[in-house]
């Protein structure tokens, strides 16, 4: 304390005795004219543009939840200890969300924040505030492709949104709304214009960033859904974009075991094309990546020696689980089921609810949306849960992976009359999951053309019976099943179901078919409509 007083006194003396002509030499601020960024500096600056992807996808009531809980694979039922939250999860399941629901607001604001970040960095580079002399063209191309990835979210989720590409906008600027088709065309143009300037490398330096092959994967995803977005399918263009990745020689492969793509230390997976890097020690927002907290029972804290008590909510819809072949490694490895134990091997028992005192054993049953006890529903286990995890997982999130490229090509082949070629690719993807009996991996073109094995129908919770809709009438329904088995828990399902016509036409668990095509888009948030009179609400809201 005495030393601190001496320092303060010295500062006062210096200030009082200073001359009137002062020269300010800043030591805590970088002046742009004195800033000559290195390659590492540029990587860090561009990295700021990527950070928003994690918030958009994985934060509470984010894109992942909207993609999965609105579909036919996952559900958040009301539990004895909670998970009602003003009915928000029930509205997602029943497709009765509103213009004020959190997923509607959060996806909009978080995604436009990502776009603003990209526009800011692009502006700083183009205006010379960040003076890049080497690699400027490639850096700008990467940022524009990254920005296109954010617009791809908006195109899929809301459809008709403003396109903003400037950062230095006048005060009070209100952007004009574009049609979904115009947004699609903007994304495709930004991708095709900038792909030639991106790195061909698939190395540590490009990990978690858009290289040429990640951009081609995004382009393929746009072409895959072009029929939904614009009314005009682009199957041949999708095949071409996929082939660019498949024939790239960049080293992407199907891992021998799918599970290795989702382990905690998955950063070396050769199947991952683009990842969102995660680390529980450096990712400090509470809901950064908490699937394990959302799905495991409170008692499961002892299974994994977790630092925090899980919340016991989200689980699989039994109708979906029943579509699996029990011999499928994806069924065996990606779902937490059966009797639960402590890390030391002792049986766990239910602590609360109607099953209190009974063994904690997850069963493929669920009375309905209104009630789910501790034992009801298989739990999410695709991403490895590390022993001693905090409330955040450290697994990198595979945003794009090679299996997806193969399956996009297969679907495009199927829809252009080349069913047998599509079947050969699907068989290739399935082989690792039926290693003990490769004959089960084989699928034929005729099977892919056929209907779905999903026994669609709404459950009568009183009589414990389902309406008998089935999935035989779904065109290419078996292929939709294949997508479900390969990509469950990865945030794909809503988009896939829309493309196959199942999202609005089918019922599952407590969800009754709406037959309302307007529900294939979310509404523009009410608050955004109020702020900008250039915006027109999506039909049906």
C-alpha positions in Angstrom: 0.0 0.0 0.0 2.9 2.4 0.8 4.5 1.7 -2.6 1.2 2.4 -4.3 0.9 5.8 -2.6 4.4 6.7 -3.7 3.6 5.8 -7.3 0.4 7.9 -7.2 2.4 10.8 -5.8 5.0 10.6 -8.5 2.3 10.6 -11.2 0.8 13.8 -9.7 4.2 15.5 -9.7 4.9 14.5 -13.3 1.5 15.8 -14.4 1.9 19.1 -12.5 5.4 19.7 -13.8 4.8 18.8 -17.4 5.1 21.4 -20.1 2.1 22.6 -22.1 3.3 21.1 -25.5 2.4 17.4 -25.2 3.2 14.7 -27.6 0.9 11.6 -27.2 2.7 8.3 -27.8 0.1 5.5 -27.6 1.3 2.2 -26.1 -2.1 0.5 -25.7 -3.6 1.3 -29.2 -2.4 0.1 -32.6 -2.5 2.8 -35.2 -3.5 1.4 -38.6 -0.7 3.2 -40.4 1.8 1.5 -38.0 0.1 -1.9 -38.4 1.7 -4.4 -40.8 -0.1 -7.7 -40.1 1.7 -11.0 -40.3 0.1 -14.2 -41.6 -0.8 -15.1 -38.0 -2.4 -11.6 -37.4 -4.5 -12.1 -40.5 -5.7 -15.5 -39.3 -6.7 -14.1 -36.0 -8.6 -11.2 -37.6 -10.5 -13.5 -39.9 -11.1 -15.8 -37.1 -13.3 -13.2 -35.4 -15.7 -13.7 -38.3 -16.1 -17.4 -37.6 -16.9 -17.1 -33.9 -20.6 -16.4 -34.4 -21.2 -19.9 -35.9 -21.0 -21.5 -32.5 -23.5 -19.0 -31.0 -25.9 -19.5 -33.9 -25.8 -23.3 -33.9 -25.2 -24.4 -30.3 -26.3 -21.7 -27.9 -29.6 -22.0 -26.0 -32.6 -22.1 -28.3 -30.3 -21.9 -31.3 -30.3 -23.3 -34.8 -29.5 -26.9 -33.8 -32.6 -27.1 -31.5 -34.8 -25.6 -34.2 -33.5 -28.1 -36.7 -33.9 -31.1 -34.5 -36.8 -30.6 -32.1 -39.2 -29.6 -34.9 -38.4 -32.9 -36.6 -39.3 -36.6 -36.1 -36.2 -37.8 -34.3 -35.8 -35.7 -31.1 -38.2 -34.3 -28.6 -38.1 -32.3 -25.3 -41.0 -33.7 -23.3 -42.3 -32.1 -20.1 -40.5 -33.8 -17.2 -41.5 -34.0 -13.5 -38.7 -31.5 -12.7 -39.3 -29.1 -15.5 -38.7 -28.6 -19.3 -42.0 -26.8 -20.0 -40.6 -23.3 -20.1 -43.8 -21.6 -21.2 -44.5 -24.3 -23.7 -41.7 -23.3 -26.1 -40.5 -26.9 -26.7 -44.0 -28.1 -27.2 -44.6 -25.4 -29.8 -41.5 -26.5 -31.7 -42.7 -30.1 -31.7 -46.3 -29.2 -32.7 -45.2 -26.6 -35.3 -47.1 -23.8 -33.5 -44.2 -21.5 -32.9 -44.9 -17.7 -33.0 -43.1 -14.6 -34.1 -42.0 -14.0 -30.6 -40.5 -17.4 -29.8 -36.9 -17.4 -28.7 -35.5 -19.7 -31.5 -37.1 -17.3 -34.0 -35.4 -14.2 -32.4 -32.1 -15.8 -31.6 -31.4 -17.3 -35.0 -32.1 -14.0 -36.7 -30.0 -11.8 -34.3 -27.1 -14.2 -34.0 -26.8 -14.8 -37.7 -27.0 -11.2 -38.7 -24.3 -10.6 -36.0 -22.1 -13.0 -37.9 -22.8 -11.1 -41.2 -22.0 -7.8 -39.6 -18.7 -9.2 -38.3 -17.8 -10.3 -41.8 -18.8 -7.0 -43.4 -16.8 -5.1 -40.8 -13.6 -7.0 -41.5 -14.1 -6.8 -45.2 -14.6 -3.1 -44.9 -11.5 -2.7 -42.7 -9.4 -4.6 -45.3 -10.8 -2.9 -48.4 -10.5 0.6 -46.9 -6.9 0.0 -45.8 -7.6 0.1 -42.0 -6.1 -3.4 -42.0 -3.3 -3.0 -44.5 -2.9 -6.5 -46.0 -0.4 -6.6 -48.9 0.1 -10.4 -49.2 -2.9 -12.7 -49.6 -5.5 -9.9 -49.6 -7.5 -11.5 -52.4 -7.6 -14.9 -50.7 -8.5 -13.3 -47.3 -11.4 -11.3 -48.8 -12.6 -14.4 -50.7 -12.7 -16.4 -47.5 -14.6 -13.8 -45.6 -17.2 -13.6 -48.4 -17.7 -17.3 -48.4 -18.0 -17.3 -44.7 -20.6 -14.5 -45.0 -22.4 -16.7 -47.6 -22.6 -19.5 -45.0 -24.5 -17.2 -42.7 -26.8 -16.2 -45.5 -27.4 -19.9 -46.2 -28.8 -20.2 -42.7 -31.2 -17.3 -43.2 -32.2 -18.6 -46.7 -33.1 -22.0 -45.2 -34.7 -20.6 -42.0 -36.6 -17.5 -43.0 -36.3 -17.4 -46.8 -37.1 -13.7 -47.5 -34.5 -11.6 -45.8 -32.4 -8.4 -46.4 -29.0 -8.8 -48.0 -26.5 -6.4 -46.4 -22.9 -6.4 -47.7 -21.7 -3.0 -46.5 -20.5 -2.0 -43.0 -20.2 1.8 -43.4 -23.9 2.4 -43.5 -25.6 5.7 -42.7 -27.3 6.2 -39.4 -30.9 4.9 -39.5 -30.3 2.7 -42.5 -33.1 0.2 -43.0 -32.3 -2.6 -45.5 -34.7 -3.7 -48.2 -36.0 -7.3 -48.2 -35.0 -9.8 -50.8 -36.9 -12.8 -52.0 -35.7 -16.3 -51.1 -34.7 -16.9 -54.7 -32.7 -13.7 -54.7 -31.0 -14.7 -51.5 -30.2 -18.1 -53.0 -28.7 -16.5 -56.1 -26.6 -14.1 -54.0 -25.2 -17.0 -52.0 -24.4 -19.1 -55.1 -22.7 -16.2 -56.8 -20.6 -15.3 -53.8 -19.5 -18.9 -53.6 -18.7 -19.4 -57.3 -17.0 -16.1 -57.6 -14.7 -16.7 -54.6 -14.0 -20.4 -54.6 -11.1 -20.0 -57.1 -9.2 -17.8 -54.7 -9.5 -20.1 -51.6 -6.8 -22.4 -50.4 -6.6 -26.0 -51.7 -4.9 -27.1 -48.5 -6.4 -29.4 -45.9 -4.0 -28.8 -43.1 -3.8 -27.6 -39.5 -3.6 -24.1 -40.9 -7.0 -24.4 -42.7 -8.8 -26.4 -40.0 -12.0 -24.8 -38.9 -11.8 -22.4 -41.9 -13.3 -22.3 -45.4 -10.9 -23.8 -47.8 -11.9 -24.5 -51.4 -13.4 -27.9 -50.4 -15.5 -26.6 -47.6 -16.8 -24.0 -49.9 -17.7 -26.6 -52.6 -19.5 -28.5 -49.8 -21.6 -25.5 -48.9 -22.3 -24.9 -52.6 -23.5 -28.5 -53.0 -25.8 -28.0 -50.0 -27.3 -25.0 -51.7 -27.8 -26.9 -55.0 -29.3 -29.9 -53.0 -32.0 -27.6 -51.7 -32.4 -25.4 -54.7 -35.8 -26.9 -55.5 -37.1 -25.9 -52.1 -35.5 -22.5 -52.2 -36.3 -21.5 -55.8 -38.6 -24.0 -57.3 -35.9 -25.2 -59.7 -33.9 -28.3 -58.7 -30.1 -28.3 -59.4 -29.3 -32.0 -59.1 -26.6 -32.1 -61.8 -24.9 -29.0 -60.3 -25.0 -30.6 -56.9 -23.3 -33.7 -58.3 -20.6 -31.5 -59.9 -19.9 -29.7 -56.6 -19.7 -33.0 -54.7 -17.3 -34.4 -57.3 -15.0 -31.4 -56.8 -14.6 -32.5 -53.2 -14.5 -36.3 -53.9 -11.9 -35.9 -56.6 -9.9 -33.1 -54.8 -7.1 -35.4 -53.6 -7.2 -33.3 -50.4 -7.3 -36.4 -48.2 -10.9 -36.6 -47.0 -12.2 -40.1 -46.3 -14.9 -42.0 -44.5 -13.4 -42.8 -41.1 -13.4 -46.6 -40.5 -15.7 -46.0 -37.5 -18.3 -43.2 -37.6 -17.9 -42.8 -33.8 -14.3 -41.5 -34.3 -15.7 -38.4 -36.0 -17.4 -37.4 -32.7 -14.9 -38.3 -30.0 -13.6 -35.6 -27.7 -10.2 -35.3 -29.5 -11.6 -35.4 -33.0 -9.5 -32.6 -34.5 -7.5 -35.1 -36.5 -10.4 -36.8 -38.2 -10.0 -37.1 -41.9 -13.7 -37.1 -42.4 -14.2 -33.6 -41.1 -14.3 -30.9 -43.9 -15.3 -28.0 -41.7 -15.5 -27.9 -37.9 -16.4 -25.5 -35.2 -13.5 -25.9 -32.8 -14.5 -26.3 -29.2 -12.6 -26.4 -25.9 -14.3 -26.4 -22.5 -11.4 -24.4 -21.0 -11.5 -21.6 -23.6 -15.2 -21.6 -24.5 -16.7 -19.8 -21.5 -20.4 -19.1 -22.3 -22.6 -21.4 -20.3 -24.5 -23.1 -23.1 -21.7 -23.3 -25.6 -22.0 -27.0 -26.3 -24.1 -28.7 -23.7 -25.9 -31.7 -25.3 -24.9 -33.9 -22.5 -26.4 -31.6 -19.9 -29.7 -31.3 -21.9 -30.1 -35.1 -22.3 -28.6 -37.0 -19.3 -30.5 -37.6 -16.1 -29.4 -35.9 -12.9 -28.3 -39.3 -11.7 -25.9 -39.7 -14.7 -23.6 -37.1 -13.1 -22.1 -40.2 -11.4 -21.8 -42.1 -14.7 -19.3 -39.6 -16.2 -18.1 -37.8 -13.0 -19.5 -34.6 -14.4 -18.6 -31.3 -12.8 -22.3 -30.2 -12.9 -25.6 -31.9 -12.5 -27.4 -32.6 -15.9 -30.9 -31.5 -16.5 -32.6 -34.6 -18.0 -34.6 -33.3 -20.9 -34.2 -34.1 -24.6 -34.5 -37.6 -25.9 -35.2 -39.7 -29.0 -38.7 -40.2 -30.4 -39.4 -43.9 -30.1 -40.8 -44.2 -33.6 -37.5 -43.1 -35.0 -35.4 -45.4 -32.9 -37.6 -48.3 -34.0 -36.5 -47.8 -37.6 -32.9 -48.9 -36.8 -31.5 -52.3 -37.5 -30.3 -53.4 -34.1 -27.0 -54.6 -35.7 -26.3 -51.0 -37.0 -23.3 -49.6 -35.2 -25.0 -46.2 -35.3 -27.8 -47.6 -33.2 -25.4 -49.3 -30.8 -23.0 -46.4 -30.4 -24.9 -43.1 -30.8 -27.7 -43.6 -28.2 -27.5 -44.0 -24.4 -29.9 -46.7 -23.5 -30.6 -49.5 -20.9 -29.5 -49.7 -17.3 -27.3 -46.8 -16.2 -24.3 -47.2 -13.9 -21.9 -45.0 -11.9 -18.3 -44.7 -13.2 -17.4 -47.4 -10.7 -20.0 -49.9 -12.1 -22.7 -49.6 -9.5 -26.3 -49.5 -10.7 -28.1 -46.2 -10.7 -31.6 -45.7 -9.4 -34.3 -43.1 -10.2 -34.3 -40.3 -7.7 -37.6 -38.5 -8.5 -40.9 -38.9 -10.3 -43.2 -41.9 -10.7 -40.2 -44.3 -11.0 -38.4 -43.1 -7.9 -36.4 -46.0 -6.3 -36.5 -48.1 -9.4 -33.5 -48.9 -11.6 -32.5 -46.1 -14.0 -32.9 -47.9 -17.3 -33.6 -45.9 -20.4 -36.3 -47.5 -22.5 -37.5 -46.8 -26.0 -40.9 -45.6 -24.8 -42.5 -42.2 -24.2 -46.1 -41.5 -23.1 -46.1 -38.3 -25.0 -45.1 -34.7 -25.1 -46.9 -33.9 -21.8 -45.1 -36.4 -19.7 -41.7 -38.1 -19.7 -40.3 -39.8 -16.7 -36.7 -40.5 -15.9 -36.6 -43.8 -17.7 -38.4 -42.6 -20.9 -36.5 -42.2 -24.1 -33.0 -43.0 -25.3 -30.6 -40.2 -24.7 -28.2 -38.5 -27.0 -24.8 -40.0 -27.1 -23.3 -39.4 -30.6 -20.8 -36.9 -29.3 -18.5 -38.6 -26.8 -19.0 -37.4 -23.2 -15.6 -37.2 -21.6 -15.1 -38.3 -18.0 -15.1 -35.3 -15.8 -16.6 -32.9 -18.3 -17.8 -29.5 -17.3 -21.1 -28.2 -18.6 -19.4 -27.7 -22.0 -18.1 -30.5 -24.2 -14.7 -30.2 -25.9 -15.5 -32.1 -29.0 -15.1 -30.1 -32.2 -18.5 -29.8 -34.0 -18.3 -31.3 -37.6 -20.3 -28.7 -39.6 -19.5 -30.5 -42.9 -18.1 -34.0 -43.2 -17.2 -36.3 -46.1 -20.1 -38.7 -45.5 -22.4 -35.7 -46.2 -20.7 -35.0 -49.6 -21.2 -38.7 -50.6 -24.9 -38.7 -49.5 -25.6 -35.4 -51.3 -24.2 -36.9 -54.5 -26.2 -40.2 -53.9 -29.4 -38.3 -53.4 -28.9 -36.2 -56.6 -28.2 -39.4 -58.6 -31.3 -41.0 -57.2 -33.4 -38.0 -58.2 -32.0 -38.0 -61.7 -32.9 -41.7 -62.4 -29.6 -43.3 -61.4 -30.8 -45.3 -58.5 -28.2 -48.1 -58.7 -25.4 -45.6 -58.7 -26.9 -43.9 -55.7 -27.2 -47.3 -54.0 -23.6 -48.1 -54.5 -22.6 -44.9 -52.6 -25.1 -45.5 -49.8 -23.7 -49.0 -49.4 -20.2 -47.5 -49.2 -21.3 -45.3 -46.3 -23.2 -48.1 -44.5 -20.3 -50.6 -44.7 -18.5 -49.3 -41.6 -21.7 -49.6 -39.6 -22.2 -53.3 -40.4 -18.6 -54.5 -40.3 -19.6 -57.8 -38.7 -22.1 -58.6 -41.4 -21.4 -56.7 -44.6 -24.4 -58.2 -46.4 -26.5 -56.0 -44.2 -24.8 -52.9 -45.5 -25.9 -53.5 -49.1 -28.9 -51.4 -50.3 -30.3 -51.5 -53.8 -31.6 -48.8 -56.1 -35.1 -50.3 -55.8 -35.0 -50.0 -52.1 -34.0 -46.4 -52.2 -36.9 -45.6 -54.5 -39.3 -47.1 -52.0 -41.0 -45.7 -49.0 -39.8 -45.1 -45.4 -39.7 -47.6 -42.6 -40.8 -44.9 -40.2 -44.2 -45.8 -38.7 -45.6 -42.3 -38.9 -48.7 -41.5 -36.8 -49.8 -39.4 -33.9 -49.9 -41.1 -30.5 -53.1 -41.3 -28.5 -51.6 -40.9 -25.0 -54.8 -42.2 -23.3 -55.0 -45.5 -25.2 -51.2 -45.7 -26.0 -51.9 -46.2 -29.7 -50.8 -44.5 -32.9 -52.8 -43.4 -35.9 -51.6 -45.5 -38.7 -50.0 -43.3 -41.4 -46.8 -45.2 -42.0 -44.1 -44.0 -44.4 -44.7 -46.2 -47.5 -46.1 -43.3 -49.4 -43.0 -41.1 -49.1 -41.2 -40.9 -52.4 -37.5 -41.9 -51.9 -38.5 -42.5 -48.2 -35.8 -45.1 -47.7 -33.2 -42.5 -48.6 -34.7 -40.2 -46.0 -34.3 -43.1 -43.5 -30.6 -43.4 -44.5 -30.1 -39.7 -43.9 -31.7 -40.1 -40.5 -29.5 -43.0 -39.5 -26.3 -41.3 -40.6 -26.9 -37.7 -39.5 -29.1 -37.9 -36.4 -28.2 -35.4 -33.7 -26.2 -33.2 -36.2 -28.8 -30.5 -36.9 -29.9 -31.7 -40.3 -33.4 -33.2 -39.8 -35.8 -30.3 -40.5 -34.1 -29.4 -43.8 -34.1 -33.0 -44.9 -37.7 -33.6 -44.0 -38.8 -30.5 -45.9 -36.9 -31.6 -49.0 -38.7 -35.1 -48.9 -42.1 -33.6 -48.2 -42.5 -35.2 -44.8 -42.2 -32.1 -42.6 -45.7 -30.9 -43.0 -47.5 -34.0 -44.3 -46.6 -36.5 -41.5 -47.5 -37.0 -37.9 -45.2 -38.3 -35.1 -45.6 -38.7 -31.3 -47.7 -35.6 -30.3 -47.3 -33.8 -33.6 -50.2 -33.8 -35.9 -49.5 -33.2 -39.6 -50.2 -29.5 -40.4 -50.4 -29.8 -44.2 -49.3 -26.2 -44.1 -46.5 -25.4 -46.4 -46.0 -22.0 -44.7 -44.5 -23.9 -41.7 -41.5 -24.8 -43.8 -40.3 -21.3 -43.1 -40.0 -19.6 -39.7 -41.5 -16.1 -39.3 -39.4 -13.0 -39.3 -39.3 -11.9 -35.7 -42.0 -9.4 -34.7 -39.5 -7.0 -33.3 -37.7 -6.9 -36.6 -40.9 -6.1 -38.5 -41.6 -3.3 -36.0 -38.1 -1.8 -36.5 -38.0 -2.0 -40.3 -41.1 -1.1 -42.3 -39.3 -2.5 -45.4 -39.9 -6.0 -44.1 -43.0 -8.1 -45.0 -43.9 -11.0 -42.8 -43.7 -14.6 -44.3 -47.0 -16.0 -45.4 -49.1 -17.6 -42.7 -47.8 -15.6 -39.7 
